[in-house]
Amino acid sequence: MSRDPYADGLGLVVASVDLERALVRVPFRTENSNPGGALHGGVAASVIDASTSLVARAGVEDRPGLEHAVVDLAVTYLAAAINEDIVAEARVLRRGKELAFVEVDVRTDAGKAIARGLVTHRSGESGGPDRQLIREAEPSPVDDEELPGFVRFFTSAPFMARLGIAARRAEGGLARTVLPWQASNANALGALHGGAVAALIDTTGAMASWSLVPLDPRNKASTPALHVTHHAPAHDEAVIAEATTLRRNDELFANEVTVRGADTGLLIATGTVLYRIVVPA
C-alpha cells in the first residue's frame, strides 16, 4: 500500500491490519470532493476496494505466480460526508481456497454511516491457456462534437479533475468518458487502480442519467448503489467507459456501463449504476 500512487493521492492511511480486519482512514481533502465539500462517491468506493485488498492479502501466504485482485465490488451509499474525515472498516466474512468475501463499513469520525460495501477478492494463479477466455477487441467509438452544458459540473469537480476524466458524449441516456493513463491513478503493480475504475463507472452512469433531465440548479442527485465487476487490468493505456440508461422510473435511473482499453479494446470492467435525480415538479 505504501507503494500505491492512487492510494497516496487519496491520502489513505492504514490504521491497522490483521487476518480478519483492516481499518483505514482518509482525512478530508478538497481534491477528493465534489463542489460544496461532499466526498465524491468514487472515493468511498476506492477506500472500500483498498481496505478489502489489505485484509484479504493479509491472510494469504504469498508465492510466485499468485495473482491478487478485487473481482467484484458492490457499494450502497447511505449518506454524504461533508468536510469530514472518513474511516473504513473491512471484515472478512469467509475465506475460501482462492476467494475472500469481505464486508466494509465506511463512516465519518462522528460515526455517521456513509457507505457499505460487499467485495469478492481473489488470490490465485491464472491457470493455463485452456483456462482463459478473452473476447475480441472492439473498435473505439466516435466522439460527439458537442456536449451539453451540465458535463462541466462532472469534469470540473476536484476529484474528477484530479483523475483526469474527460467527457466525450452525453445525450439521450447515453454517455461516454475517457480516463487517460497517468501514473497517479495506478496501483503498486503499475495497473489502473480498481478504485479509479469504480469512480469512472459511477461518473459515466451519472452522466447518462443527467442527459435525460432538464438542467435545473434545483435538481438534487446521488448514487444509491454501484456494482463493479473487474475483468482485466489496464496497463499504460487510457480507458473508455460507455454507459446506457436501461430504465428510468421517476427519480431512479438504472444504468449499465462497460470499460475498455482505448488502444487494445480489451474489456477492463463492467458495472451497473443506480442513480437518483430529484427533479422539482
C-alpha positions as CSV (number, residue, x, y, z in Angstrom):
1,M,0.0,0.0,0.0
2,S,2.9,2.3,0.7
3,R,3.9,2.0,-3.0
4,D,0.4,2.6,-4.3
5,P,0.3,6.0,-6.1
6,Y,-3.5,6.1,-6.3
7,A,-4.0,5.4,-2.6
8,D,-1.3,8.0,-1.8
9,G,-3.3,10.5,-3.9
10,L,-6.4,9.8,-1.8
11,G,-4.4,10.4,1.4
12,L,-5.3,6.9,2.6
13,V,-3.8,6.0,6.0
14,V,-3.6,2.4,7.2
15,A,-4.5,2.4,10.9
16,S,-4.4,-1.4,11.5
17,V,-4.4,-4.7,9.6
18,D,-4.7,-8.3,10.8
19,L,-6.0,-11.6,9.4
20,E,-9.7,-10.7,9.9
21,R,-9.9,-6.9,9.9
22,A,-8.4,-3.8,8.3
23,L,-9.0,-0.2,9.5
24,V,-8.3,2.6,7.0
25,R,-8.6,6.4,7.4
26,V,-9.0,9.1,4.7
27,P,-8.6,12.7,6.0
28,F,-10.8,15.3,4.3
29,R,-9.2,16.8,1.2
30,T,-10.7,19.3,-1.2
31,E,-9.3,17.3,-4.1
32,N,-11.4,14.3,-3.0
33,S,-14.7,16.2,-3.0
34,N,-17.5,17.5,-5.2
35,P,-18.3,21.2,-5.1
36,G,-19.6,22.0,-1.6
37,G,-17.2,19.7,0.2
38,A,-19.2,16.5,-0.2
39,L,-16.9,13.4,-0.5
40,H,-17.1,12.0,-4.0
41,G,-18.7,8.6,-4.2
42,G,-15.7,7.3,-6.1
43,V,-13.5,8.0,-3.0
44,A,-15.8,5.8,-0.8
45,A,-15.7,3.0,-3.4
46,S,-11.9,3.4,-3.7
47,V,-11.4,3.1,0.1
48,I,-13.7,0.0,0.1
49,D,-11.6,-1.5,-2.6
50,A,-8.3,-0.7,-0.9
51,S,-9.3,-1.9,2.6
52,T,-10.6,-5.1,1.2
53,S,-7.3,-5.8,-0.6
54,L,-5.4,-5.2,2.6
55,V,-7.3,-7.7,4.8
56,A,-7.7,-10.2,2.0
57,R,-4.0,-10.4,1.3
58,A,-3.1,-10.4,5.0
59,G,-4.5,-13.9,5.2
60,V,-2.6,-15.3,2.2
61,E,0.9,-16.7,2.1
62,D,2.5,-15.1,-0.9
63,R,4.2,-17.3,-3.5
64,P,5.5,-16.9,-7.1
65,G,2.7,-16.8,-9.7
66,L,0.0,-15.8,-7.3
67,E,-2.3,-13.0,-8.5
68,H,-4.3,-10.7,-6.2
69,A,-7.3,-8.7,-7.3
70,V,-10.7,-7.4,-6.4
71,V,-13.0,-9.2,-8.8
72,D,-16.4,-7.9,-7.7
73,L,-17.4,-4.9,-5.7
74,A,-20.9,-3.7,-4.7
75,V,-21.4,-0.4,-2.8
76,T,-24.5,1.0,-1.2
77,Y,-24.3,4.8,-0.5
78,L,-26.1,5.7,2.7
79,A,-25.3,9.4,3.3
80,A,-22.9,12.2,2.3
81,A,-19.7,13.0,4.2
82,I,-19.2,16.8,4.0
83,N,-15.9,18.3,5.0
84,E,-15.3,15.3,7.2
85,D,-12.7,12.5,7.6
86,I,-13.9,9.0,6.9
87,V,-12.9,5.6,8.4
88,A,-13.4,2.3,6.6
89,E,-13.5,-1.0,8.5
90,A,-13.1,-4.1,6.4
91,R,-14.1,-7.5,7.9
92,V,-13.6,-10.9,6.4
93,L,-16.9,-12.8,6.2
94,R,-15.4,-16.0,4.8
95,R,-12.1,-17.3,3.3
96,G,-12.1,-20.0,0.6
97,K,-9.3,-21.6,-1.3
98,E,-8.9,-18.6,-3.6
99,L,-11.8,-16.2,-2.7
100,A,-12.2,-13.9,0.3
101,F,-15.6,-12.3,0.9
102,V,-15.3,-9.0,2.7
103,E,-17.8,-6.6,4.2
104,V,-16.8,-2.9,4.6
105,D,-18.4,-0.1,6.6
106,V,-17.5,3.5,5.8
107,R,-18.3,6.1,8.5
108,T,-17.3,9.6,9.5
109,D,-15.3,10.2,12.7
110,A,-18.6,11.1,14.4
111,G,-19.9,7.6,13.5
112,K,-22.4,8.6,10.7
113,A,-22.8,5.7,8.2
114,I,-21.6,6.8,4.7
115,A,-21.4,3.6,2.6
116,R,-21.4,-0.2,2.9
117,G,-19.5,-2.5,0.5
118,L,-19.6,-6.2,-0.2
119,V,-16.5,-7.3,-2.0
120,T,-15.1,-10.5,-3.5
121,H,-11.3,-10.7,-3.6
122,R,-9.3,-13.4,-5.4
123,S,-5.8,-14.7,-4.7
124,G,-4.9,-17.4,-7.1
125,E,-2.9,-18.5,-10.2
126,S,-4.1,-17.5,-13.7
127,G,-4.1,-21.1,-15.0
128,G,-3.1,-22.3,-18.4
129,P,-4.3,-21.1,-21.8
130,D,-7.1,-23.7,-21.8
131,R,-8.5,-21.8,-18.7
132,Q,-8.5,-18.4,-20.3
133,L,-11.1,-16.6,-22.5
134,I,-10.7,-13.1,-23.8
135,R,-13.2,-11.7,-26.2
136,E,-12.1,-10.0,-29.4
137,A,-11.3,-6.3,-29.1
138,E,-13.9,-3.8,-30.2
139,P,-13.1,-0.6,-32.2
140,S,-13.0,2.7,-30.3
141,P,-16.3,4.7,-30.6
142,V,-16.6,8.0,-32.4
143,D,-16.8,11.0,-30.1
144,D,-19.6,13.6,-30.3
145,E,-18.6,17.1,-31.5
146,E,-20.8,19.0,-29.0
147,L,-21.5,18.3,-25.3
148,P,-24.4,19.6,-23.1
149,G,-23.6,22.3,-20.5
150,F,-24.1,20.0,-17.5
151,V,-21.0,18.0,-18.4
152,R,-18.7,20.7,-17.0
153,F,-20.1,20.0,-13.5
154,F,-18.7,16.5,-13.7
155,T,-15.3,17.2,-15.3
156,S,-14.5,20.2,-13.1
157,A,-15.3,18.6,-9.8
158,P,-12.0,18.4,-7.8
159,F,-11.9,14.6,-7.6
160,M,-12.8,14.1,-11.3
161,A,-10.3,16.8,-12.4
162,R,-7.5,15.1,-10.4
163,L,-8.2,11.7,-12.0
164,G,-8.3,13.4,-15.4
165,I,-11.7,12.1,-16.6
166,A,-13.0,13.8,-19.8
167,A,-16.5,13.6,-21.3
168,R,-16.9,12.5,-24.9
169,R,-20.7,12.0,-25.2
170,A,-23.8,12.7,-23.1
171,E,-27.2,12.6,-24.8
172,G,-30.4,10.5,-24.8
173,G,-29.4,8.3,-21.9
174,L,-26.0,7.5,-23.5
175,A,-22.7,8.7,-22.1
176,R,-19.0,8.2,-22.9
177,T,-16.0,9.2,-20.9
178,V,-12.2,8.7,-21.2
179,L,-9.8,8.2,-18.3
180,P,-6.3,9.0,-19.6
181,W,-3.4,6.9,-18.4
182,Q,-1.4,8.6,-15.7
183,A,0.8,7.1,-13.0
184,S,-1.1,8.7,-10.2
185,N,-4.1,6.5,-11.0
186,A,-2.1,3.3,-10.8
187,N,-1.7,0.8,-8.1
188,A,1.6,-0.6,-6.7
189,L,1.8,-3.1,-9.6
190,G,1.5,-0.4,-12.3
191,A,-2.1,-1.2,-13.3
192,L,-5.0,1.1,-13.2
193,H,-6.4,1.1,-9.6
194,G,-9.7,-0.6,-9.1
195,G,-11.0,2.4,-7.2
196,A,-10.3,4.7,-10.2
197,V,-12.3,2.2,-12.4
198,A,-15.2,2.3,-9.9
199,A,-15.2,6.1,-9.9
200,L,-15.2,6.2,-13.7
201,I,-18.2,3.8,-13.9
202,D,-20.0,5.8,-11.3
203,T,-19.4,9.1,-13.1
204,T,-20.3,7.8,-16.6
205,G,-23.6,6.2,-15.3
206,A,-24.5,9.5,-13.7
207,M,-23.8,11.5,-16.9
208,A,-26.1,9.2,-18.9
209,S,-28.8,9.8,-16.3
210,W,-28.4,13.6,-16.3
211,S,-28.7,13.6,-20.1
212,L,-32.4,12.6,-19.7
213,V,-33.5,15.5,-17.5
214,P,-33.7,19.3,-18.0
215,L,-30.8,21.2,-16.5
216,D,-32.1,22.9,-13.4
217,P,-30.0,24.1,-10.4
218,R,-32.7,22.9,-8.0
219,N,-32.1,19.3,-9.1
220,K,-30.5,17.1,-6.4
221,A,-28.7,13.9,-7.3
222,S,-26.8,11.0,-5.7
223,T,-25.7,7.4,-6.4
224,P,-27.6,5.0,-4.1
225,A,-25.9,1.9,-5.4
226,L,-22.8,0.9,-7.5
227,H,-21.8,-2.6,-8.7
228,V,-18.5,-3.2,-10.5
229,T,-17.1,-6.5,-11.9
230,H,-13.4,-6.4,-12.9
231,H,-12.3,-8.5,-15.9
232,A,-8.7,-7.5,-16.7
233,P,-6.1,-4.9,-15.6
234,A,-5.3,-1.9,-17.7
235,H,-1.6,-1.0,-18.2
236,D,-0.2,2.1,-19.9
237,E,-3.3,3.0,-21.9
238,A,-6.3,5.2,-21.5
239,V,-9.7,3.5,-20.9
240,I,-13.1,4.4,-22.4
241,A,-16.3,4.0,-20.4
242,E,-19.7,3.8,-22.1
243,A,-23.0,4.0,-20.2
244,T,-26.6,3.3,-21.2
245,T,-29.6,4.2,-19.1
246,L,-31.7,1.0,-19.4
247,R,-34.7,2.3,-17.5
248,R,-35.9,5.4,-15.7
249,N,-38.6,5.1,-13.0
250,D,-39.4,8.6,-11.9
251,E,-36.4,9.7,-9.8
252,L,-34.4,6.5,-10.3
253,F,-32.2,5.7,-13.3
254,A,-30.7,2.2,-13.9
255,N,-27.5,2.3,-16.0
256,E,-25.1,-0.3,-17.4
257,V,-21.5,0.6,-18.0
258,T,-18.7,-1.0,-20.0
259,V,-15.0,0.0,-19.7
260,R,-12.5,-1.0,-22.4
261,G,-8.9,-0.2,-23.2
262,A,-8.7,2.8,-25.6
263,D,-5.9,1.2,-27.6
264,T,-6.4,-2.5,-27.2
265,G,-10.2,-2.6,-26.9
266,L,-9.7,-5.1,-24.1
267,L,-12.7,-5.4,-21.7
268,I,-11.5,-4.0,-18.4
269,A,-14.7,-3.9,-16.3
270,T,-18.5,-3.8,-16.4
271,G,-20.8,-2.3,-13.9
272,T,-24.2,-1.0,-13.0
273,V,-25.1,2.3,-11.5
274,L,-28.4,3.1,-9.8
275,Y,-28.6,6.9,-9.9
276,R,-31.2,9.2,-8.4
277,I,-32.1,12.7,-9.6
278,V,-34.8,14.6,-7.7
279,V,-36.4,16.9,-10.3
280,P,-38.7,19.7,-9.0
281,A,-42.2,19.5,-10.3
